[in-house]
């Protein structure tokens, strides 16, 4: 199967204990991370994907973004 395009109408992140700057950085990293990942899924509309992650003390914003991207892609893969 070839790589598909991912269109995201809305991305909502609920994360506690981040400053406004960290939250903006997280949103940017997650958006960019999703944009850079090729998808090997059949084209279709997925109304919503929800992922929940356990917090990790002292986790960097970059590491959290990567975990969110990985969890989102895994959730999309399960919708096939």
N, C-alpha and C positions, 0 to 999 in steps of 0.2 A: 504494500500500500504506500502511496506517496504522502509526503508531508502536507498537512492541511493548514489552512489559515485560521487563526483564532481571532474573532471579533468579540470584544468585551464592551457591553453597553454601560455597565456600572460595576465598579469595584469598591466594596465597602470593607474596611478593616476595623475591627474593634480590638484595640490593644491598650492595656493599662500600663502605667508607669513609664511612659515615654514623654519627653519634652515635645513641644510643637515642632522643633527642628528635626528631632529624631523621627517623629511621625511622618513628616514630609519626605524625609530620606527613605523611610521604609516603604511608603507608597510608591515612590519613584523606582526603588530597587525591585519591588514586586512587579510593577508594570513592565519594566525593562526585562526582568527575568522571564516573564511569561512571553514577551514579544520575541525573545531570542531562542526560545525552545521550539524545535520542530515537533509537530504532532503527527503521529501515525494513527489517526483515527478517521473513521468515515465521516464525511460532512453531515452535519445535523444541527438542529437547534436544541440547546440545553438551557431551559429557563433559569436555572439557578444551580450553583454549586456552593456547598458550605463545608468548610473544614474547621476543625478545632484542634489546637495544639496545646500540649502541656507546657507551662512556663519552665524556663531553664534559668536559674540564677546566673547573673553575670554574662548572659548571652549577648553578643554584639548585634546591632541592627542588621548588619549584613548576613550574619548566620540565621537570624530570624526570618529575613526575607527569603533566603534560600530554602528554608524549611517550608515556608508558605507556598512558594512556587512548586516545590516537589509534591506537597500534599494536594495542591490544586490540580496538578497534572495527573496524579494518581486517581483523584476523584473523577476527573473527566474520563480517564481510561475505564473506570468502572461503570460509566453510563452507557457503554456500548452494548 
